[in-house]
Amino acid sequence: MKITGDLVFFITGGASGLGEATVREIHAKGAKVAVADFNEERLALLEKELKERIFTIKCDVTKEEQVKNAIDKTVEKFGTIHAALACAGIATVSVTLSSRGSLDIGLFKSTTEINVYGSVYVAKYAAQVMSKNKPINDKGEKGVIMFVSSVAAEEGQRGQVAYSSTKGAINGIVLPMARDLGRYGIRVLSIAPGIFMTPLSHAMPENVMKRLNADTAVNRSGTPDEFAHFVTACIENTYLTGVTLRIDGGIKFSNL
Ligand SMILES: NC(=O)c1ccc[n+]([C@@H]2O[C@H](COP(=O)([O-])OP(=O)(O)OC[C@H]3O[C@@H](n4cnc5c(N)ncnc54)[C@H](O)[C@@H]3O)[C@@H](O)[C@H]2O)c1
C-alpha cells in the first residue's frame, strides 16, 4: 500500500517515542493521521505543530469502549482507516523472586492490559472499518494492521517476565489474525524493536543502556526515525503479512 495523501492512519501511543516518530513520518508523506493516546498535553502540542491532516483523541487503550470511540471518531473525521499501528505500550520490571519480594501480579496484569488487550482492541475495531474499504490497489489491499512487539519476546532479561510475555502474546497473535483477515484484503504484522532512544528506554540506568548498546553489532541504540522508516517500508510492501520482523541493530543480549 503506497503511502499517499489518500490514506488514513490510526496510531495509538503516537504522542511519544516510536509512535510519535511514525506519526511525523507518515504525516510528512501527506497522509491523514489520527493519534490516540492518553497524554492529552502532548497530543495538543502535536496537533498545534502539524496543523493539517491530523486528528488527536484522548484514549486509554485498556478501555475497549474508548478504543472503539477513537476509531469511530477517526472515521467520522477522515472517512475510513487504511492502516493502524498499535504502538501504545509500557515496559515494566518485576523479578520472579528476590530478597525484596516476588513477582508483582498487579503489574503483570496492568502490563498485559496495555500491551496485549490495548493492541487487540485496536486490531478488532480497525479491521471492521478496513474490511468495508474498496481495494486500493491491484493486490486487493484494503488495510494493514501493525503491532509493536519487542526482541524481549524472545530474549527477555531478568525482571521482564511480564513485559516479555506481553510481547510473546503479540507474536502469537500475528499469524492467526493474518489468516483471519487475509480474505478481507487486510495484512497483519508486527515489528519487534531492539533498543531505541525514547522516553521508555531513557528510564533505564545509564550503565544498563551502555551494556545493552554493547550487545548490538553497531554499539548504539536505534533512533525513532529508523523505526518509523521501517514501519513505512512494511506498510508499502504488499506481500508482508503474518510475521514479526526484528529491527534491532543485530542485538543479541548477554545475560545481564
Ligand atoms: N523504546 C524501545 O527501546 C522499545 C523496544 C522494544 C519495544 N518497544 C515498544 O514500542 C512501543 C512504544 O514504545 P516507546 O519507546 O515509543 O514508548 P514511549 O513511552 O515513548 O511512548 C508510549 C506512548 O504510549 C502511550 N500510552 C501508554 N499507555 C497508554 C494507554 N493505556 N492508553 C493510551 N496510550 C498509552 C504513552 O502516553 C506514550 O505516548 C511500546 O509498545 C514498547 O513496548 C519499545
The ligand as an SDF file (V2000), in Angstrom:
LIG
                    3D

 44 48  0  0  0  0  0  0  0  0999 V2000
   11.9180    2.1110   23.0290 N   0  0  0  0  0  0  0  0  0  0  0  0
   12.3320    0.8850   22.9250 C   0  0  0  0  0  0  0  0  0  0  0  0
   13.5340    0.6050   23.0680 O   0  0  0  0  0  0  0  0  0  0  0  0
   11.3720   -0.2210   22.6090 C   0  0  0  0  0  0  0  0  0  0  0  0
   11.8970   -1.5070   22.3660 C   0  0  0  0  0  0  0  0  0  0  0  0
   11.0320   -2.5490   22.0750 C   0  0  0  0  0  0  0  0  0  0  0  0
    9.6680   -2.3190   22.0210 C   0  0  0  0  0  0  0  0  0  0  0  0
    9.1840   -1.0760   22.2680 N   0  0  0  0  0  0  0  0  0  0  0  0
    7.7340   -0.9100   22.2310 C   0  0  0  0  0  0  0  0  0  0  0  0
    7.3990    0.1950   21.4400 O   0  0  0  0  0  0  0  0  0  0  0  0
    6.1620    0.7620   21.8920 C   0  0  0  0  0  0  0  0  0  0  0  0
    6.3440    2.2550   22.0580 C   0  0  0  0  0  0  0  0  0  0  0  0
    7.3660    2.4680   22.9940 O   0  0  0  0  0  0  0  0  0  0  0  0
    8.1450    3.8710   23.1240 P   0  0  0  0  0  0  0  0  0  0  0  0
    9.5440    3.5330   23.4210 O   0  0  0  0  0  0  0  0  0  0  0  0
    7.8030    4.7350   21.9870 O   0  0  0  0  0  0  0  0  0  0  0  0
    7.4920    4.4020   24.4830 O   0  0  0  0  0  0  0  0  0  0  0  0
    7.0290    5.8660   24.9230 P   0  0  0  0  0  0  0  0  0  0  0  0
    6.8650    5.7720   26.4070 O   0  0  0  0  0  0  0  0  0  0  0  0
    7.9040    6.9150   24.3530 O   0  0  0  0  0  0  0  0  0  0  0  0
    5.5940    6.0250   24.2360 O   0  0  0  0  0  0  0  0  0  0  0  0
    4.4980    5.2390   24.6180 C   0  0  0  0  0  0  0  0  0  0  0  0
    3.2350    6.0290   24.3820 C   0  0  0  0  0  0  0  0  0  0  0  0
    2.1410    5.1760   24.7580 O   0  0  0  0  0  0  0  0  0  0  0  0
    1.2130    5.9660   25.4880 C   0  0  0  0  0  0  0  0  0  0  0  0
    0.4450    5.0910   26.3780 N   0  0  0  0  0  0  0  0  0  0  0  0
    0.9150    4.3140   27.3880 C   0  0  0  0  0  0  0  0  0  0  0  0
   -0.1120    3.6790   27.9870 N   0  0  0  0  0  0  0  0  0  0  0  0
   -1.2470    4.0600   27.3260 C   0  0  0  0  0  0  0  0  0  0  0  0
   -2.6230    3.7600   27.4750 C   0  0  0  0  0  0  0  0  0  0  0  0
   -3.0620    2.9220   28.4340 N   0  0  0  0  0  0  0  0  0  0  0  0
   -3.5040    4.3040   26.6180 N   0  0  0  0  0  0  0  0  0  0  0  0
   -3.0770    5.1540   25.6400 C   0  0  0  0  0  0  0  0  0  0  0  0
   -1.7940    5.4990   25.4530 N   0  0  0  0  0  0  0  0  0  0  0  0
   -0.8920    4.9590   26.3060 C   0  0  0  0  0  0  0  0  0  0  0  0
    2.0570    6.9870   26.2620 C   0  0  0  0  0  0  0  0  0  0  0  0
    1.2990    8.1110   26.6580 O   0  0  0  0  0  0  0  0  0  0  0  0
    3.1290    7.3050   25.2260 C   0  0  0  0  0  0  0  0  0  0  0  0
    2.7280    8.3930   24.4100 O   0  0  0  0  0  0  0  0  0  0  0  0
    5.8110    0.0030   23.1860 C   0  0  0  0  0  0  0  0  0  0  0  0
    4.8790   -0.9970   22.8740 O   0  0  0  0  0  0  0  0  0  0  0  0
    7.1180   -0.6160   23.5950 C   0  0  0  0  0  0  0  0  0  0  0  0
    6.9480   -1.8110   24.3350 O   0  0  0  0  0  0  0  0  0  0  0  0
    9.9990   -0.0250   22.5600 C   0  0  0  0  0  0  0  0  0  0  0  0
  1  2  1  0
  2  3  2  0
  2  4  1  0
  4  5  1  0
  4 44  2  0
  5  6  2  0
  6  7  1  0
  7  8  2  0
  8  9  1  0
  8 44  1  0
  9 10  1  0
  9 42  1  0
 10 11  1  0
 11 12  1  0
 11 40  1  0
 12 13  1  0
 13 14  1  0
 14 15  2  0
 14 16  1  0
 14 17  1  0
 17 18  1  0
 18 19  2  0
 18 20  1  0
 18 21  1  0
 21 22  1  0
 22 23  1  0
 23 24  1  0
 23 38  1  0
 24 25  1  0
 25 26  1  0
 25 36  1  0
 26 27  1  0
 26 35  1  0
 27 28  2  0
 28 29  1  0
 29 30  1  0
 29 35  2  0
 30 31  1  0
 30 32  2  0
 32 33  1  0
 33 34  2  0
 34 35  1  0
 36 37  1  0
 36 38  1  0
 38 39  1  0
 40 41  1  0
 40 42  1  0
 42 43  1  0
M  CHG  2   8   1  16  -1
M  END
$$$$
